[in-house]
């Protein structure tokens, strides 16, 4: 018995090739979507922190100083805050790639942990009440990032200050009245330069804790931050040179005066909220 070869039309062959090609394209698409790409930077999502900032920060006055106050009493029991702290524990900072990503991340972390250490010990009158004779609050373990415990001291001096950005001093907040205001928004790499400029200007135009200029007597009263960290402003020409662009227009000419005398405002360590 002779078996005749099956006749396959050109149309059928072409159709099979098209179907096969489409299947291949679909498989490639699925691989790209569902298999993680190790080359893509993974930033931490601080959206929960943004929600908390808007919810628990208000503008007020303490001891005659205007500032953004924090409602620690309500924030400490908010499950969103607990989840945020928990999420940070498993995030690996090594995933961050750019300078801006790292800087924004650690600024946010410092502020989260400063709030956390207050809520962990609330109620209290000052964050410094948490410390003791032999160990200040800055050296207490404040929180965990990627399985590693950090103190506020480590984040500020071993990470942030080493990134050589002096404006960071007006973005991190030590939960005290004389500190820069806690911003009502999350710091992000895309707008970081703008945000740091805003924070610096807001602080320096607050005469109660940032800067006050007495043009008649050629005196300038500055936050003690400029005394404690004066070396950090060396790369910007020194403290007065750094301040100049952020000062109010009426004060800029005084800042250039050769006989200008600098005094430092007494730091108010009272808690920046209730």
N, C-alpha and C positions, 0 to 999 in steps of 0.2 A: 504494500500500500504506500503510495507516494503522498508525502505531506507537503502541501504547497505553502510557500512562504506567505506570511500575513502581510498584506499591503498596508503601510502606514503613510498617511498623507503628510505632506509638507506642513499643513496647517496644524496637525496634531503634534508634530515635532517642535514646531515653533511655540505652540501653546505650552508644552511641557517645560521648555526652557524659560519662558516668562514666569510660569508658576514657581519654578525652582529659584529663579532670581529674586522674586518677591519674598519667598520664604527666607532666603539668605539675608535680605535687607531687614526683615522683621526680627530675625535672630540677633543681628548686629545692634539694632535699636534697643532690644531688651537687655543686651549685655551692657550697653552704655548707661542705661537707666538704672539697672538694679545692682551692678557690680561697682562698689565704691572706687573712686579714683584717688589713689594716695597722693597725687600731685596737687589736689585741690585743697587749699587752706581751709581749716575748720575753725571758725570763730565761735566763741561762746555766745549764746543767745541771752542777752540781758533784758529782754522785753518785760519779764516779771519785775525786775528792779525798776524799770520805767513806770510800771503801774503803781508800785509802792511809793515812789517819789511823788507822783502826782496826787496820790491819795492821802499821804501823811505829812506833807510839807506845807507850811503856811508862812506868810509874811507877818512878822510881829516885832516887838521891841522888848529887850531885856536889859535892865540896868541902864536905860537910856540909849542903848545901841540897837539900831535896826538890823534885822537879820532874818534868814529863813529858819524857822523853828521846826523841830521834828516831834511828832506825837509818838514817843517811844512806848507809852503805855498801851496804845491800841496796836501799834505795829508788832509788838512782841508776840501777840497771840494770832497774828494773821498767818494762815497756812501757806499763803503764797511766799512769804519770807522764809518759812521753814523749807519749802521745796527748793527755793533758790539756793540756799546754803547747801542743801543736799546735792543739788545738781553740780555745784562747783567742786564738790569733793571728788567727783569722778572725771572732771575735765583735765586734760593734759595740756599745760601751757606750751609744750613743745610743738603742738599743732599750729601755733601762731607763727606767721612768717614775716610780715612786714614790721618795720619800726612802729608805725602808727597803730597796727593791731595790738602789738605788745603793750605800748604805752597806754592806749585806751583801756585795755583789759585790766592792767594792774591798778590804774586809777579807780576804776569801778570796784575792783576787789577791795582796795584799801577802804573805800567808803562803806561798802557792804560790811566788812569786818569791824570797822569802827562802830557802826550801828549795832552789829551783833554783840560785841563785847559789852555795850551798854545794856542792851535788852537782856543779856545773860545775867546781868548783875542788878537789874532794875528792881526797886527804885534807888536812885542815888543823886547827890547834888552835883557831883563833878566826876568826869571820867577818871581823874587822878585818884579818886577815892578807892579805885579798884586795886591800885598798886600798893606795895608795902614798903617797909624800910629798906629791904634788901633787893627788892624786885619791882621796878615800876610797871605800870599798866602796859607800856609800850613793849615790854619784854615778856608779857604773858602770851600764851598761845591763843590766837584770835580766831583761827579757822583753818580749814583744810582745802588744799587745791591739789587735785590729781593724786590723792593719797598722802600728801606731805603737809605737815602742820607748819603754819607761818605765824609770826608775830607781826604787829604793826611796824615795829622797828625794822625788821628784816625787809618788809615790802618797801618801806620808804627809803632806807639807806643802802640796802644791798641790791635793790632792783631799780626803783624809780629814779633816784638821784644819779645812779650810774648811767642813765639814759641821756643825761646832759640836756635836760629841758627844764630851765628854771621856772617856767610858768606852771609846772606841776604843783608848786607850792600853793597855788591859788585854786587848785582843782581838788586836792585831797583835804578831807575835813576831819578834824580830831574831836568832833562832838562837843565843842566848846564855843562860848559866845564870841570870843575874839578870833576864832578860826574863820577862814573864808566861808561864804555861804555854801551849803550843800545845794548843788544845782538841781533843778526840777526835771532834768532830763538825763538820759544815759549818755556817757561819752562814747563816741564811735569813730572808727578810723577815717571815715569819709569826710567828716566835718570837724575833726579834732583840732586843727589849727584855728579855725573860727571859734570853736568852743573855748579853747584856752585863752584866746584874746578877750572874749567876753568875760570870762571869770576873772581875769586879771584886772580889767577895767572896772568891773563892778566892785571889786575889793578896794582898789585904789581910790575910788570916788566915794567911799564910805568913810567919812571923817571920824566915826566912832571907833573904828578898828583898823582901817587900812592906811589912810594918809590924811593929814590935815596940814595945810600950809598957812603960815602967818606971814603975809607979804611985808607988812610994816616992820616987823622985827627981824625979817630974814631968817625965820625958823621953820623947820619942817618936822612934823611929828609922824613917825612911821611905825608900822607894825613891828613887833619884836622879831617877826619872821625874817625881816631884812638884816637883823643883827645876828641871829642864830645861823643863818645860811648865806651870809654875805659872799662867801667864796663861790657859790653856785651862780652868781650873777657876773662873775669876772669875764666870762666869754661874751657877755653883752655890753662890755665897757664899764662895768661896775653898777652899783645900785641906782645911783641917780640917772645914769645914762639909760638904764633899763626902764626906769619908771617914766621917763619923759613922754614917750608916745601915748601912754595910757592915761596920763594926768589930764585934768580938766584944762581947757584952753587958757583960762585965767591964771593957772598955776605954772604953766610951762616956762614962762620967762623968769620966774623966781627960782626955779630949779637950776637955771644956768648961772645964777649969781655966785660969784667966787667966794663971798663971805657967808654963804648959807650955812647955818648950824643945824645939825641933825640930832633929834631927840627920839626916844622910843616910847611908844604907848604901853602902859602897863597891861599885861595880858590877863584877860578875864577868863578863868578856867571853869566858870559856872556852866552847867549843862545847857546845850543849845536847844532846849525843849523841855517837855514834861512827860 
